[in-house]
Amino acid sequence: MLKHPKDVPGLISSDEGRWLSDIARGEIALEIGAFRGRSTAFIASTATFLVSCDSFQGQRQLRDDQAPVDFYEIEADYWHALESLGLASKVAVIKARSNDVYKSLAGPLHARLGLAFIDGGHYWDDLRFDIQYINLVRKGGVIAFHDYHGTRFPDIKKAVDAVCKPLSDALLPLACPGTIAAFRKERSIPDVSELPPE
Ligand SMILES: C[S@@+](CC[C@H](N)C(=O)[O-])C[C@H]1O[C@@H](n2cnc3c(N)ncnc32)[C@H](O)[C@@H]1O
């Protein structure tokens, strides 16, 4: 029985989840990468509305320490979590690859999000597009990247640093738990474009 976001199985820690809940409170939020709905539940528990995007197709490639999973089961668990926790009415679920829907989401959401949480594809060919979701964050809002810290997924740090370091006068790094790196948009920035292929 799921009673609380921390009961939802998934790949973020409870500390990371609580941090996301705090940042999302009262905000319009977006996440890329939902899996069984753990980050979804933490964010939607406090956000006014959450756009949750997942292809439900997994990563482009599996590392040796990752076992294959059945994404029919993952998606069923995701819906079960949203329904059990009474969150479905404030989550818009986008079942698609994030780069395929960027343009259609950027229309209505440009500079409106209080939180964008990026935890989808962990390889360059996804991240080079996902970095553009920073354009949807409002002034004062936060963009957060899971698995930035650590050695498992070096493309995350590479893409984030390529875009965020040159904008350090506008993007304030935040203290975050776990593997999250996050930045508050202190000032408006010019729109960021997709990064080149590797
Ligand atoms: C690391 S898991 C997300 C974990 C989740 N945030 C949690 O709290 O447990 C990554 C998810 O991103 C999805 N994904 C991978 N690449 C994607 C892409 N380009 N667009 C959308 N979803 C993607 C996968 O299907 C998978 O469910």
The ligand as an SDF file (V2000), in Angstrom:
LIG
                    3D

 27 29  0  0  0  0  0  0  0  0999 V2000
   16.7920    7.1320  -14.0070 C   0  0  0  0  0  0  0  0  0  0  0  0
   15.1800    6.7560  -14.5050 S   0  0  0  0  0  0  0  0  0  0  0  0
   14.2150    7.9950  -13.6720 C   0  0  0  0  0  0  0  0  0  0  0  0
   14.1080    7.7610  -12.1870 C   0  0  0  0  0  0  0  0  0  0  0  0
   13.0200    8.5410  -11.5060 C   0  0  0  0  0  0  0  0  0  0  0  0
   13.2360    9.9670  -11.5860 N   0  0  0  0  0  0  0  0  0  0  0  0
   12.8400    8.1040  -10.0680 C   0  0  0  0  0  0  0  0  0  0  0  0
   12.5850    8.9620   -9.2130 O   0  0  0  0  0  0  0  0  0  0  0  0
   12.9190    6.8980   -9.7980 O   0  0  0  0  0  0  0  0  0  0  0  0
   15.1870    7.3080  -16.1580 C   0  0  0  0  0  0  0  0  0  0  0  0
   13.8600    7.2550  -16.8800 C   0  0  0  0  0  0  0  0  0  0  0  0
   13.9810    8.1060  -18.0100 O   0  0  0  0  0  0  0  0  0  0  0  0
   13.3440    7.5310  -19.1150 C   0  0  0  0  0  0  0  0  0  0  0  0
   14.0260    8.0630  -20.2910 N   0  0  0  0  0  0  0  0  0  0  0  0
   15.2700    7.7850  -20.7570 C   0  0  0  0  0  0  0  0  0  0  0  0
   15.5580    8.5410  -21.8120 N   0  0  0  0  0  0  0  0  0  0  0  0
   14.4830    9.3420  -22.0140 C   0  0  0  0  0  0  0  0  0  0  0  0
   14.1730   10.3610  -22.9600 C   0  0  0  0  0  0  0  0  0  0  0  0
   15.0440   10.7510  -23.8970 N   0  0  0  0  0  0  0  0  0  0  0  0
   12.9720   10.9690  -22.8850 N   0  0  0  0  0  0  0  0  0  0  0  0
   12.0790   10.6290  -21.9260 C   0  0  0  0  0  0  0  0  0  0  0  0
   12.3110    9.6650  -21.0060 N   0  0  0  0  0  0  0  0  0  0  0  0
   13.5000    9.0430  -21.0400 C   0  0  0  0  0  0  0  0  0  0  0  0
   13.4490    6.0340  -18.9360 C   0  0  0  0  0  0  0  0  0  0  0  0
   12.3850    5.3820  -19.5910 O   0  0  0  0  0  0  0  0  0  0  0  0
   13.4200    5.9000  -17.4030 C   0  0  0  0  0  0  0  0  0  0  0  0
   12.1380    5.5860  -16.9410 O   0  0  0  0  0  0  0  0  0  0  0  0
  1  2  1  0
  2  3  1  0
  2 10  1  0
  3  4  1  0
  4  5  1  0
  5  6  1  0
  5  7  1  0
  7  8  2  0
  7  9  1  0
 10 11  1  0
 11 12  1  0
 11 26  1  0
 12 13  1  0
 13 14  1  0
 13 24  1  0
 14 15  1  0
 14 23  1  0
 15 16  2  0
 16 17  1  0
 17 18  1  0
 17 23  2  0
 18 19  1  0
 18 20  2  0
 20 21  1  0
 21 22  2  0
 22 23  1  0
 24 25  1  0
 24 26  1  0
 26 27  1  0
M  CHG  2   2   1   9  -1
M  END
$$$$
